Amino acid sequence: MKNLGWRQWLVVLAFALVVTVTGLFAVRTVRRAVYWHNHKDEPIHPWMSIGYIAHSYRVPPYVLTEALGLPPKPDRRPIREIARQQNRSVDEVIAILQNAIVHARPPYPPPGPPPRPPQNEGQTQGRSP
């Protein structure tokens, strides 16, 4: 084998660094995807934030902030703190959020596209004879 010069070692080191950083980001992405795949519709707990609950229940965050009468801006506070600020019990805030989630979701899956009318061969569509 040939001895590598300092420039070749620098290229090898840079390549190894890029591969390591790419691997770390890939692992981080996979971990987040697996986490949210397994954490759908979790029971609401006092430590959760509005954003966490919205993500878990797949509803827009503004639905939950409107239900609590909060301004429409991102709020990272746990619902325990929101309840304390609004002089409500945590159970009352959880009930309000659950009610908002139920009303934000459709009771059934949306219908598919309407059926297409049958087309007769040899006839043109769009004009009456």
N, C-alpha and C positions, 0 to 999 in steps of 0.2 A: 504494500500500500504506500501511496505517496503521502508525505507529510503535508498537512494543510497549512497554508499561510494564515496570517491574522485576519485577512479579509474573508477568506473562506469560512473561518471559525465564526466570524461576525455574522455571516449569512446563515450559517447553521443555527446559531444562537437565536437570531431573529425569527427564523422559521419555527424553531421549537417554541418560542414565546407566543407566536401567532397561533400555533396549533393548541397550545395550552389554554389561551384566552378563549378561543373558539369552543373548545371542549367545555369550559366552565359555563359559558353562556348557553350551550346546548343542554347541559345537565339542568341548569336553572329553568330553562323553558319547559323541559319535559316534566320537571317536578311540579311546576305551577299548573300545567295542563292536567296532570294526574290528580293534583289536589282539588281543583275545581270540578273535575269530572266526578269525584267521590263526595263532594260537599254540596249537593243540590238540596234545596228545601230543608236546610237544617233548622231545628227548633231555635227560636229567637232567644238569646241570652242577654243579660244586662251589659256585658262587656263588648257586644258587637256595635259597630258603627252603622250609620245609614247606608253607606256605600257597600259595606260587607253584606248587609241584609239584601240590598237591591241586587247585588251580584249573585248571591246564593239563590234567590227566588226568581231571578231573571225578569225583573221589572225595572223600569227607569227610575233612577234615584229621585227625580222631581216628584214622582207620585207619592213617595214616602215623606218627603219634606213638606209637600202641600198638606198631607193628612195631619201632620203635626203642627202646621201653622208656622213653619220655619221659612226664612228667606230662601229663594232658589239659588243657593250657592253651595259648593261642596262643603260638607261638615264632617270632620273626622272624629268628633266627640263620640264616646260610647253613649248608648241610649240611657244608661244610668245617670249620666251627667245632664243629658237633655231633660230627663224626667225631673231631676232636682231643680233645674233652672225654671221649669214650667210649673213647679209645685204640684206635680202629679206623682202617682205611684208608678213604679217600673211596670207593674202588671197592667196598669191602665194604658201606658205607652205601647206596650207589646200588643195589647188588644187592638189599639188604633192601627198599628202597623199591619197586623194580620188582616184586619178588615179592609185596609187599603190594598193589600196584596190580592185578596180574594176578588175585589171589585176591579182590579187592574188586569186580571187574567181573564181570558174568555172561558166560559164554562165548558166549552168543547173545542176541539181543533177546528180551525177555519176550513170552510168547504173548499173543495177543489174547483178547478175552472169549470164553467158551464159546458154542457155537452154541445158538440158542434152539430149543426143540422146536416142531414144527409145530402150529398150532392148527386144530382142526376146527371148522367153522362149525356152529352149532346145539347144540353140546355145552357143558355147563358144566364148568369145571375145578375140581378140589379135592375132589370127592366121587365115590365109586364108586356105581354104581347099585344 
